[in-house]
Amino acid sequence: MQPGLSRWSVRDWCNAELDELAAFTALLRESLPDQRAGIVLRDQVRRSFQRFLQTRPAGERARLRRGLGAHVDITEEVDFLDGTACFLLREEPGMRRAYAISLAGDLVHLLDVRGFLRLRESLVLGRSLAGHIDFGIDFRPFQVLPEEAGSQADIGSGAARLARMIEGALRDDPAALPPRLLAWLGGRRLAGRSLLFQTPPTDVAGLRRRLRQAQELMAMLPASVPMADLEAEFALLGFAPGWGRSVGRAQETLALLERLLRDPRAEDLLSLTNRLPLVQRILLVSVHGWFAQKDVLGRPDTGGQVVYLLDQARALEKHLRRLWREAGVEIEPEVLVLTRLIPEAVGTTCDQPLERIQGARRASILRVPFRGPDGQVLRPWISRFQVWPYLERFAEESLGAIERHWGAPPDLVAGNYADGNLTASLLARVWGVPLVVVAHALEKSKYLLSDLHWRDLERDYRFSVHFLADILATNTADIIQTSSYQEIAGGPREMGQYETYEAFTLPGCYRVYSGFNIHSSRFMINPPGTDTERFHPFGDSRAGDEAREQQVERMVVDPEAVPGALGALRDPTKPLLLTMARLDRIKNLSGLVRSFARRPGLPAACNLLIVSGVTRSEDSEDHEEREQIRILNELMRSELLRGSVRWLPANCARLLVADFYRYVARRRGIFVQPALYEAFGLTVLEAMASGLPVVATCYGGPASIIEDGVSGFLVDPNRPADLEQATLALLAADGEGRWEAVSRAGLRRVHEHFSWPGHARRLIMAQGLYGLWHALYPTQREVRRGYVAALHHLLLDRLIAEAWPEQG
């Protein structure tokens, strides 16, 4: 649906021979339950093509594979309406085209985005109503940064691309832009004082002379001399403290600035922003679920994001403390995690307004309650699908709470998930500070055709609000941080989460002509790390490991050891397949149990250990979790699984997660992550860091973590045979060397590519780059944010009021 981006044209379709195309289209239509209208998805299209080939003479099949088959390979779906079939082709991520084909085979024409969305609406509303409601959202005219077509490999490398663009801008406009760079540096302040210059410099040539004088002064001294000894001389040259703690550090930093003014280069810009002290306070926003340091994991809406944010807060504080110390400025940086206060805290600390984060000096959790329209505090927990009417007031009250706590706004705001991102966008807009959004998991990609059939899901999920909030918050952001390339652009077998927002329609509600551009330079891949002190290999014993692993063994082996646990293992000596996740449909634990039952080789070779949720539906407050509990209980009553599956409720393992990994690894077991789609996969990292081989879903983030067949295995969660093959390859009696090799490769992969210090460094460096860009081009961001504000008030507020009239 982007002209000029695809090599396929209408002529190519015609050259595929219209009679063969018509015959194949007719065969596709036969697979529809309703012959008048419907959708055939990617996998069914490919299976149907294989059936089609069998109907053709053997001598023609090779030609058909090269011609029509090339189109089939990149077909995402085929939509049928009356006498028309619409083929949606995806040649590359972010590059889609739609072709309308008459079933008679006598007409093929290219559809633009409006035509394609109207055709999809007709599948639901009928032709007479489609297109009558036409609230269109289009962010293409409001691009803040130049959008390079680039190669697919450039997707997600936003910081490096932005550094190259700033280099080009400084070279192309040497009269205007370098003074703006100096003004931006001169505007960095701490406690009312300039951090880098006594007064903001405006004369580039004069500053370059002073830089040379400073270098000459420092050249006469050993690199270890404290810069405090030269404070008076530097002040006479116009410099403030902040360039370095020692002469050697200050020399390097000033040399970078001098080279940048003389001969701008992207690598010098990256190095400079990597060492300047530009951020003192960071606000992390996470609204839904139960956010605390203990006794919350496994509760509804509560899982890996808690671990992620607590580790991230510690890593950011530690990195900033080192950065300021090396800059020669004595301050304590601070990090706040803003979340919701829940008065009915059910044995957690979620009712405490302020809680210090363990393992950090100045990092805390700040909690602000939700309030109803009458001003009364909402006391119980509510699901993430019900938080929307409370967020604007929550953001307003959080503004005051944060400024009372700090006495000033933060330097950077980072949102998490749709609700946290929307809240963070409201706060950042008021303060005018840089905004980072982290989706973690975009809901639209979790539920098949959730946009087209949104009305069927609206009561439970409020997708009309949720999808729009994703779009508005993300288009407010300066940095869109993702954990993997797949999160943005997917892979050959599936679209990326962000890619699915490129263009879509909620029939009868609104259309999105351009939601995200996955080639945007705002996208930055910045994977998290894992706590390698806690998640360490099973052979690297630490104090208390043995006692805790014995506790884990009792939970696994003794049927009576854990209240609420289900299943008893007939032969506890077998290796274990361990899985740990929330009981959401998308996590697919019920699918894993089905696969385990359907492949007899699995129960024969190993036992399945599930650590998740609660085992009784009446103990859950979440409708989706209750349904998964019901399904798992039914499956576990199967004779096929008796004696082979043990299900432990998550609360028994909250303090023993790392010990479960090590216990299973010590017994040569495997960790299984079976999600239908996983945005990243923190549990995959944790297991690998513990020396436990992993078999994980091929859909989503694990494909960025695991080198398939080397540091783990990627499998299709819909194919039980794939799971069986990977598992038995690791568990085979003659394959012990394979288990060891995968374990070692997983450890190496984690330590080389997934570290929290690297994550913190990249994020702070990017904040400096994007802050500089907006200083060079100050109006671009505001134009887009104005459009976001209009959509928020015209559409989002109306949808929230319609969904929750009692909150109006």
C-alpha positions in Angstrom: 0.0 0.0 0.0 3.0 2.3 -0.4 3.5 3.1 -4.1 6.9 2.6 -5.6 8.2 0.3 -2.7 7.3 -3.1 -4.2 8.8 -4.7 -7.3 5.5 -6.4 -7.9 3.1 -4.7 -10.3 -0.3 -5.4 -11.9 1.7 -6.5 -15.0 3.4 -9.2 -12.9 0.0 -10.5 -11.9 -1.2 -10.6 -15.4 1.9 -12.3 -16.5 1.1 -15.1 -14.0 -1.7 -15.9 -16.5 -5.1 -14.8 -15.4 -6.7 -18.2 -15.9 -4.3 -19.9 -13.4 -4.7 -17.0 -10.9 -8.5 -17.4 -11.2 -8.3 -21.1 -10.7 -6.1 -20.8 -7.6 -8.4 -18.0 -6.2 -11.4 -20.3 -6.7 -9.7 -23.1 -4.8 -8.9 -20.7 -2.0 -12.5 -19.6 -1.7 -13.6 -23.2 -1.2 -11.8 -23.1 2.2 -14.1 -20.4 3.5 -17.0 -21.5 5.7 -19.0 -18.5 4.3 -18.7 -18.4 0.5 -19.9 -14.8 0.4 -17.2 -13.0 2.5 -14.3 -13.9 4.6 -10.5 -14.0 5.1 -7.9 -16.7 4.3 -4.7 -16.2 6.3 -1.1 -16.7 5.3 -0.6 -20.4 6.3 -3.8 -21.5 4.7 -2.9 -19.6 1.5 0.3 -21.6 1.3 -1.3 -24.9 2.0 -3.9 -24.2 -0.6 -1.2 -23.4 -3.1 0.4 -26.8 -2.5 -3.0 -28.5 -3.1 -3.4 -26.3 -6.3 -0.1 -27.5 -7.6 -1.3 -31.1 -7.3 -4.1 -30.3 -9.6 -1.8 -29.1 -12.4 0.3 -31.2 -14.8 3.6 -32.2 -13.3 5.5 -30.4 -16.1 3.9 -27.0 -15.2 4.6 -27.1 -11.4 8.1 -25.7 -11.5 6.9 -22.7 -13.7 4.0 -22.1 -11.3 6.2 -22.1 -8.3 8.5 -19.5 -9.9 5.6 -17.3 -11.1 2.4 -17.5 -9.1 4.2 -19.2 -6.2 6.5 -16.1 -5.8 3.4 -14.0 -5.1 1.9 -16.7 -2.8 5.1 -16.7 -0.7 4.7 -13.0 0.2 0.9 -13.1 0.6 -0.3 -12.2 4.1 -4.0 -12.8 3.6 -6.7 -13.0 0.9 -10.0 -11.2 1.5 -13.1 -12.3 -0.3 -16.1 -10.1 -0.9 -18.9 -11.0 -3.4 -17.1 -11.4 -6.7 -13.7 -9.9 -5.6 -10.7 -11.4 -4.0 -8.1 -9.0 -2.4 -4.5 -10.3 -2.1 -2.4 -8.5 0.5 1.3 -8.9 -0.3 4.2 -8.1 2.0 7.4 -8.2 0.1 9.5 -6.7 3.0 8.7 -5.3 6.5 6.7 -2.1 6.1 6.1 -2.7 2.4 2.7 -4.0 1.6 0.5 -3.8 -1.5 -3.1 -4.9 -2.0 -4.5 -6.2 -5.3 -8.2 -6.6 -6.1 -8.9 -9.5 -8.4 -12.2 -10.4 -9.9 -13.1 -14.0 -9.3 -13.9 -14.3 -13.0 -10.2 -13.7 -13.6 -10.7 -10.8 -16.0 -9.5 -7.9 -13.9 -6.6 -7.0 -11.6 -6.0 -3.6 -10.1 -3.9 -2.1 -7.3 -5.7 -0.7 -4.3 -4.5 2.3 -2.3 -4.7 2.3 1.5 -8.2 3.8 1.5 -9.6 1.3 -1.0 -8.1 -1.6 1.0 -9.4 -0.5 4.3 -12.9 0.1 2.8 -12.9 -3.4 1.4 -12.0 -4.9 4.8 -14.8 -2.8 6.4 -17.2 -4.3 3.9 -16.4 -7.8 5.2 -17.9 -6.7 8.5 -20.4 -3.9 7.7 -21.4 -4.8 4.2 -20.8 -2.6 1.2 -23.7 -0.2 1.9 -22.2 0.9 5.3 -18.5 0.6 4.6 -16.7 4.0 4.4 -19.6 6.1 5.8 -17.8 6.5 9.1 -14.4 7.9 8.0 -12.5 9.3 11.0 -9.0 8.9 9.5 -5.7 9.0 11.4 -2.6 9.7 9.3 0.8 10.5 10.9 2.8 10.5 7.7 2.7 14.4 7.3 3.9 14.8 10.8 7.2 13.0 10.7 9.6 14.6 13.1 12.8 13.1 11.8 13.8 12.4 8.2 12.6 8.9 7.3 15.3 7.1 5.4 14.1 4.4 3.1 17.3 2.5 4.0 17.8 -1.2 4.1 15.9 -3.5 6.4 19.0 -3.8 8.5 18.7 -0.1 9.4 15.4 -0.6 11.2 15.8 0.0 14.9 19.2 1.6 14.7 17.8 5.0 15.5 20.6 6.5 17.6 23.3 5.7 15.0 21.1 7.0 12.2 20.3 10.2 14.1 24.0 10.8 14.8 24.7 10.6 11.1 21.8 13.1 10.4 23.2 15.5 12.9 26.6 15.2 11.4 25.1 16.1 8.0 23.1 19.0 9.4 26.2 20.5 11.1 28.2 20.2 7.9 25.4 21.6 5.6 24.6 24.6 7.7 27.8 25.7 9.5 26.6 29.2 10.1 23.3 28.4 12.0 23.5 25.0 13.5 26.8 24.9 15.4 25.7 28.0 17.5 22.5 26.0 18.3 24.7 23.1 19.5 26.6 25.4 21.8 23.4 27.0 23.1 22.1 23.5 23.9 25.3 22.6 25.7 25.3 25.9 27.5 21.7 25.4 28.7 22.7 22.3 30.7 22.2 23.5 34.3 22.4 22.0 37.8 20.9 23.8 40.9 20.6 27.0 38.9 24.2 27.0 37.8 25.5 26.3 34.3 27.0 22.8 34.2 29.5 23.1 31.3 30.0 26.9 30.6 30.1 30.0 32.8 27.8 31.6 30.2 26.3 30.0 27.1 28.8 30.5 24.2 27.6 31.9 20.9 30.9 32.5 19.1 32.1 29.3 17.6 35.5 30.6 16.5 36.0 32.1 20.0 35.1 28.9 21.7 37.5 26.9 19.5 40.3 29.3 20.6 39.5 28.8 24.3 39.3 25.0 23.7 42.9 25.1 22.3 44.0 27.2 25.3 42.5 24.7 27.7 44.1 21.8 25.9 47.5 23.6 26.2 47.0 24.2 29.9 46.2 20.5 30.5 48.9 19.2 28.3 51.5 20.3 30.9 49.9 18.2 33.7 49.7 14.5 34.4 46.4 12.9 33.4 45.6 11.9 37.0 45.5 15.5 38.4 42.0 16.4 39.7 40.3 19.1 37.6 39.3 20.7 40.9 42.9 22.0 41.0 42.3 23.9 37.8 38.8 25.3 38.5 39.9 28.9 38.7 42.0 28.8 35.5 39.1 27.0 33.7 36.6 29.6 34.9 38.7 32.4 33.4 38.5 30.6 30.1 34.6 30.4 30.5 34.3 26.7 31.4 32.4 25.3 34.3 33.0 22.0 36.1 31.4 19.1 34.4 33.9 18.2 31.7 35.8 15.6 33.7 36.9 14.6 37.2 40.6 14.3 36.1 42.8 16.2 33.6 42.8 13.1 31.4 39.0 12.8 31.3 38.5 16.5 30.6 41.1 16.5 27.9 39.3 13.7 26.1 35.9 15.3 26.4 37.0 18.8 25.3 38.9 17.2 22.3 35.7 15.6 21.2 33.8 18.9 21.3 36.7 20.7 19.4 36.7 18.1 16.6 32.9 18.2 16.4 33.0 22.0 15.8 35.9 21.7 13.3 35.0 18.5 11.4 31.6 17.0 12.5 31.6 13.2 12.7 28.9 10.9 13.9 31.3 8.8 16.0 32.5 11.9 17.9 28.9 13.0 18.6 28.1 9.5 20.0 31.2 9.6 22.2 30.5 13.1 23.4 26.8 12.3 24.4 28.0 9.1 26.0 30.1 11.0 28.6 28.4 14.4 29.2 26.3 14.6 32.4 22.9 15.5 30.9 20.4 13.5 33.1 20.0 13.8 36.8 16.4 12.5 37.3 14.5 9.8 35.5 10.9 8.9 35.8 9.8 5.4 34.8 6.0 4.9 34.5 4.2 1.6 34.9 0.5 1.8 35.7 -1.2 -1.5 35.5 -0.8 -4.7 37.6 0.7 -5.0 41.0 4.0 -3.2 41.3 6.1 -4.0 44.3 9.4 -5.8 45.2 7.9 -9.0 46.6 4.7 -11.1 46.7 3.3 -9.7 43.4 4.7 -11.9 40.6 2.1 -14.2 39.1 -0.8 -12.0 40.1 -3.1 -10.9 37.2 -1.4 -8.4 34.8 1.9 -8.8 36.8 5.0 -10.6 35.5 8.2 -9.7 33.8 7.6 -6.0 33.6 8.1 -5.8 37.4 11.5 -7.5 37.2 12.4 -5.4 34.1 11.7 -2.1 35.7 13.3 -2.8 39.1 16.5 -4.0 37.3 16.4 -1.1 34.9 15.9 1.5 37.8 19.0 0.1 39.5 21.1 0.0 36.3 20.1 3.6 35.3 20.9 4.9 38.8 24.3 3.2 38.8 25.2 4.3 35.3 24.2 8.0 36.1 26.1 7.9 39.3 29.3 6.8 37.5 28.7 9.3 34.7 28.4 12.3 37.1 31.3 11.1 39.2 33.6 10.9 36.1 32.3 14.3 35.0 33.6 15.7 38.3 30.2 16.8 39.7 29.2 15.7 43.2 25.5 14.9 43.0 23.3 11.8 43.6 21.1 11.0 40.5 17.6 9.7 41.2 15.2 7.3 39.6 11.5 7.1 40.4 9.1 4.4 39.3 5.6 5.9 39.2 2.8 3.4 39.6 -0.7 3.0 41.0 -1.4 2.9 44.8 -3.8 0.1 45.7 -5.3 0.5 49.2 -6.6 -3.1 49.2 -3.0 -4.4 48.9 -3.7 -8.0 49.8 -0.5 -8.7 51.6 1.7 -6.6 49.3 3.3 -3.1 49.8 1.1 -1.7 47.0 -0.6 0.6 49.5 2.6 2.4 50.4 3.0 5.8 48.8 6.8 5.6 48.7 9.0 2.6 48.8 12.8 2.5 48.5 14.1 0.1 45.8 16.5 -2.4 47.4 20.0 -2.4 46.0 19.9 1.3 45.0 20.8 4.5 46.8 18.3 7.0 45.4 15.7 4.9 43.5 12.2 4.5 44.8 8.6 3.5 43.9 6.1 6.4 44.0 2.5 5.4 44.2 -0.5 7.6 43.4 -4.1 6.2 43.7 -6.8 6.2 41.0 -9.8 8.4 41.8 -13.3 8.2 40.5 -15.3 11.2 39.2 -16.5 11.9 42.8 -12.9 12.2 44.0 -13.0 9.0 46.0 -9.9 6.7 45.9 -10.5 3.4 44.0 -9.5 0.8 46.6 -9.3 -2.6 44.8 -7.1 -3.7 41.9 -8.6 -3.5 38.5 -7.5 -5.1 35.2 -5.3 -3.3 32.6 -8.3 -3.3 30.3 -10.3 -1.1 32.8 -7.8 1.6 33.7 -8.4 4.1 30.9 -11.0 6.4 32.5 -8.7 7.0 35.4 -5.5 7.9 33.6 -5.9 11.7 33.0 -6.7 12.4 36.6 -3.9 10.0 37.7 -1.4 12.0 35.5 -2.6 15.3 37.0 -2.1 14.1 40.5 1.2 12.5 39.7 2.5 15.9 38.4 2.1 17.4 41.8 3.4 14.3 43.7 6.6 14.1 41.6 7.3 17.8 41.9 6.7 17.7 45.7 9.1 14.7 45.9 11.9 16.2 43.7 11.1 19.9 43.7 11.6 19.9 39.9 10.5 17.9 36.8 12.6 14.9 35.6 15.1 15.1 32.8 13.6 12.1 31.1 10.3 10.2 31.2 10.0 6.6 30.1 6.6 4.9 29.8 5.9 1.2 29.8 2.9 -0.6 28.1 0.0 1.3 26.6 -1.5 2.7 29.8 1.9 3.7 31.2 3.0 5.2 27.8 -0.2 7.3 27.6 0.3 8.6 31.2 4.0 9.3 30.5 3.1 11.2 27.3 0.7 13.4 29.2 3.4 14.2 31.8 6.2 14.8 29.2 4.0 17.1 27.3 3.4 19.3 30.3 7.0 19.4 31.3 8.4 19.6 27.8 11.0 16.9 28.5 12.1 14.0 26.3 9.9 10.9 26.3 10.7 7.3 25.8 8.0 4.7 25.3 8.4 0.9 25.7 5.5 -1.1 24.4 6.7 -4.5 25.8 3.7 -6.1 24.1 1.2 -4.4 21.7 -2.2 -5.9 22.3 -3.2 -5.7 18.6 -0.8 -8.5 17.6 -1.9 -10.8 20.3 -5.4 -11.4 19.1 -6.1 -12.6 15.5 -8.1 -10.0 13.5 -8.7 -8.0 16.6 -9.0 -4.8 14.6 -11.6 -6.1 12.1 -13.7 -7.8 14.8 -13.1 -5.3 17.5 -16.8 -5.1 18.5 -16.9 -8.7 19.5 -14.0 -8.1 21.9 -14.8 -4.6 23.1 -16.6 -5.5 26.3 -13.7 -7.4 27.7 -10.7 -5.7 26.1 -11.7 -2.1 25.0 -9.5 -2.4 22.0 -10.9 0.8 20.4 -9.3 2.7 23.3 -6.3 0.5 23.6 -5.1 0.7 20.0 -5.6 4.4 19.8 -3.7 5.0 23.0 -0.8 3.0 21.6 -0.8 5.2 18.5 -1.0 8.5 20.4 1.6 7.7 23.0 4.1 6.4 20.5 3.7 9.3 18.2 4.3 11.7 21.1 7.6 10.0 21.9 11.1 11.1 21.1 12.5 7.5 21.4 10.6 4.3 20.8 12.6 1.7 22.6 12.2 -2.0 21.7 13.9 -5.1 22.9 14.3 -6.7 19.4 14.1 -6.2 15.7 11.2 -8.6 15.6 9.2 -6.4 17.8 9.3 -3.7 15.1 9.5 -5.5 11.8 8.8 -9.2 12.6 10.4 -11.8 10.3 9.6 -13.9 7.2 6.8 -15.7 9.0 5.1 -12.9 10.9 4.6 -9.1 10.9 6.2 -7.1 13.6 4.1 -5.7 16.4 4.6 -2.1 15.3 4.3 -3.1 11.7 0.7 -4.2 12.3 -0.2 -0.6 13.2 1.0 0.7 9.8 -2.6 0.8 8.4 -5.8 -0.8 9.8 -9.4 -0.2 10.4 -11.9 -0.7 13.3 -15.0 -0.8 11.1 -17.5 1.8 12.2 -15.1 3.5 14.6 -11.9 4.9 13.0 -9.3 4.1 10.3 -5.6 4.4 10.6 -4.0 5.3 7.2 -0.5 5.7 8.8 0.0 4.8 12.5 3.7 4.0 12.7 6.5 4.1 10.2 8.8 1.2 11.1 11.7 3.0 9.2 11.5 5.9 11.6 14.7 7.0 13.2 12.9 7.2 16.6 13.0 3.4 16.8 15.9 2.2 19.0 16.6 -1.5 19.7 17.9 -1.6 23.3 17.5 -5.1 24.8 17.4 -5.4 28.6 19.9 -7.4 30.6 19.5 -10.0 33.3 20.7 -10.0 36.9 23.7 -12.4 36.6 24.3 -12.3 40.3 20.9 -13.9 40.9 20.6 -15.9 37.7 24.0 -17.7 37.6 24.9 -21.2 36.3 23.9 -24.3 38.3 27.6 -25.3 38.7 28.6 -21.9 40.1 27.4 -22.4 43.7 26.6 -19.4 46.0 25.7 -19.3 49.6 22.2 -20.8 50.2 21.9 -22.3 46.7 21.9 -25.9 48.0 19.2 -25.3 50.7 16.9 -23.5 48.3 17.3 -26.1 45.6 16.4 -28.8 48.2 13.2 -26.7 48.9 12.4 -26.7 45.2 12.9 -30.4 45.0 10.4 -31.0 47.8 7.9 -28.8 46.0 8.3 -30.8 42.8 8.5 -34.3 44.2 6.2 -34.3 47.3 2.5 -34.1 46.2 1.6 -32.6 49.5 4.4 -30.0 49.8 2.6 -27.1 48.2 -1.0 -26.1 49.0 -3.1 -25.8 45.8 -0.6 -27.7 43.6 -2.0 -30.2 41.1 -0.5 -33.4 39.7 2.0 -35.9 41.1 5.0 -37.2 39.2 5.0 -41.0 38.8 8.8 -41.1 38.1 10.5 -37.9 39.5 13.9 -39.0 38.2 13.0 -38.1 34.6 14.3 -34.7 33.3 11.9 -31.8 33.6 10.5 -29.5 31.0 10.0 -26.3 33.0 7.7 -23.4 32.0 6.9 -20.2 33.9 4.6 -17.5 32.7 1.4 -15.7 33.4 -1.9 -17.5 32.6 -2.7 -15.3 29.6 -4.1 -16.9 26.5 -1.1 -15.5 24.5 1.4 -17.3 26.8 -0.1 -20.6 25.5 0.5 -22.8 28.6 -2.6 -24.8 27.8 -1.3 -25.2 24.2 2.0 -26.6 25.7 0.1 -29.1 27.8 -1.9 -30.2 24.7 1.3 -30.6 22.7 2.8 -32.6 25.6 -0.2 -35.0 25.5 -0.3 -35.4 21.8 3.3 -36.5 21.3 3.8 -39.7 23.3 7.5 -39.4 23.0 7.5 -36.4 25.4 5.8 -38.0 28.5 8.0 -41.1 27.9 11.2 -39.0 28.0 10.4 -36.3 30.6 8.0 -34.7 33.0 6.3 -31.3 32.6 6.6 -28.7 35.4 4.3 -25.7 35.2 4.8 -22.7 37.6 2.1 -20.3 37.0 -0.9 -18.4 38.4 -3.3 -20.2 40.7 -4.9 -23.6 40.1 -8.5 -22.7 41.1 -10.5 -20.3 38.9 -12.4 -19.0 41.9 -9.1 -17.6 43.3 -8.6 -15.4 40.2 -10.1 -12.0 39.5 -9.1 -11.9 35.8 -11.6 -13.4 33.3 -8.9 -14.5 30.8 -6.8 -16.2 33.6 -10.0 -17.9 34.9 -10.6 -19.4 31.4 -7.0 -20.7 31.1 -7.3 -22.2 34.6 -10.4 -24.1 33.5 -8.7 -25.4 30.4 -5.6 -26.5 32.3 -7.7 -28.3 34.9 -9.6 -30.2 32.2 -6.4 -31.2 30.5 -4.7 -32.4 33.6 -7.6 -34.8 34.2 -6.6 -36.7 31.0 -5.3 -40.2 31.5 -2.5 -39.4 29.0 -1.0 -36.9 31.4 -1.5 -38.6 34.7 1.8 -38.9 36.5 3.7 -36.7 34.1 2.6 -33.1 34.8 3.0 -31.1 38.0 1.4 -27.6 38.3 2.7 -25.3 41.1 0.9 -22.0 41.8 3.2 -19.0 41.2 3.1 -17.7 44.7 5.2 -20.7 46.0 8.0 -19.8 43.7 8.2 -16.0 43.9 11.5 -16.0 45.9 12.8 -19.1 44.2 12.6 -18.4 40.5 16.4 -18.6 39.9 16.6 -21.8 42.0 13.9 -23.5 39.8 16.1 -22.8 36.8 19.2 -24.2 38.4 17.4 -27.2 39.9 16.0 -28.2 36.4 19.4 -27.5 34.8 21.2 -29.6 37.3 19.0 -32.5 36.3 19.6 -31.9 32.6 16.1 -30.6 31.9 14.9 -27.8 29.6 13.1 -24.5 29.8 10.1 -24.2 27.4 8.6 -20.9 26.4 5.6 -21.7 24.3 3.9 -18.3 23.7 1.9 -17.7 20.5 3.8 -14.5 20.4 6.4 -13.1 22.9 7.5 -9.5 22.7 10.9 -10.2 24.2 11.3 -13.1 26.7 12.9 -12.2 30.0 12.4 -15.8 31.2 14.4 -17.0 28.2 17.3 -14.8 29.3 17.0 -15.9 32.9 17.0 -19.6 32.0 20.0 -19.2 29.6 21.9 -17.2 32.3 21.3 -20.2 34.6 22.8 -22.6 32.2 19.4 -24.1 31.3 18.9 -24.9 27.6 15.8 -23.2 26.1 13.2 -24.3 23.6 11.1 -21.1 22.8 8.5 -19.8 20.4 9.8 -18.7 17.0 7.3 -15.8 17.0 8.7 -12.6 18.4 11.6 -11.6 20.7 13.1 -15.0 21.4 14.3 -15.1 17.7 16.6 -12.2 18.7 17.9 -13.9 21.8 18.5 -17.4 20.6 20.7 -18.6 17.8 18.5 -21.5 16.6 20.2 -24.8 17.1 23.2 -23.2 18.8 22.2 -21.4 22.0 18.7 -22.9 22.1 15.9 -23.9 19.8 13.1 -22.0 18.1 9.9 -23.8 17.4 6.4 -23.1 16.1 4.1 -23.3 19.1 1.3 -24.6 16.8 3.3 -27.6 15.8 3.7 -30.2 18.6 6.1 -32.2 16.4 8.6 -29.3 16.4 8.6 -29.2 20.2 9.0 -33.0 20.5 11.9 -33.0 18.0 13.8 -30.2 19.8 13.2 -31.6 23.2 14.2 -35.2 22.4 17.4 -33.9 20.6 18.5 -32.4 23.9 17.4 -35.3 26.1 18.6 -38.2 24.0 20.8 -40.6 26.0 23.6 -40.2 23.4 23.1 -36.5 23.1 24.5 -35.3 26.4 27.2 -33.4 24.6 24.5 -31.5 22.7 22.8 -30.4 26.0 26.2 -29.2 27.3 27.0 -27.3 24.2 23.7 -25.5 24.1 24.0 -24.7 27.8 27.5 -23.1 27.3 26.4 -21.3 24.1 23.4 -19.8 26.0 25.6 -18.5 28.8 28.0 -17.0 26.3 25.1 -15.3 24.4 23.6 -13.7 27.5 26.9 -12.3 28.8 28.0 -10.9 25.4 24.8 -9.3 24.3 22.3 -8.7 27.1 23.6 -6.6 30.0 22.0 -3.9 32.1 25.0 -1.6 32.1 25.0 -1.6 28.3 21.2 -1.0 28.2 21.5 2.0 30.6 24.4 3.5 28.7 22.6 3.3 25.3 19.4 4.9 26.7 21.1 7.8 28.3 23.3 8.4 25.2 20.1 8.4 23.0 18.4 10.9 25.3 21.3 13.3 24.6 21.1 12.8 20.9 17.4 13.3 20.6 17.6 16.3 22.9 20.2 17.9 20.7 18.1 17.1 17.5 15.2 19.0 19.0 17.5 21.9 19.9 18.6 22.1 16.3 15.1 21.8 14.9 12.8 23.0 17.8 9.4 23.2 16.0 9.2 19.8 14.5 8.2 17.9 17.6 5.6 20.4 18.6 3.7 20.1 15.3 3.2 16.4 15.8 2.4 16.7 19.5 -0.3 19.2 18.6 -1.9 16.6 16.2 -1.7 14.0 19.0 -3.4 16.4 21.4 -6.3 17.0 19.0 -6.9 13.3 18.4 -6.8 12.7 22.2 -9.5 15.2 22.9 -11.6 14.6 19.7 -11.5 10.8 19.7 -9.9 9.1 22.6 -11.8 11.0 25.3 -15.1 10.3 23.4 -14.3 6.6 23.2 -13.5 6.4 26.9 -16.7 8.3 27.8 -18.8 5.9 25.6 -17.2 2.8 27.2 -17.4 4.0 30.8 -20.4 6.5 30.9 -20.5 6.2 34.7 -17.0 7.8 34.8 -18.1 10.9 32.9 
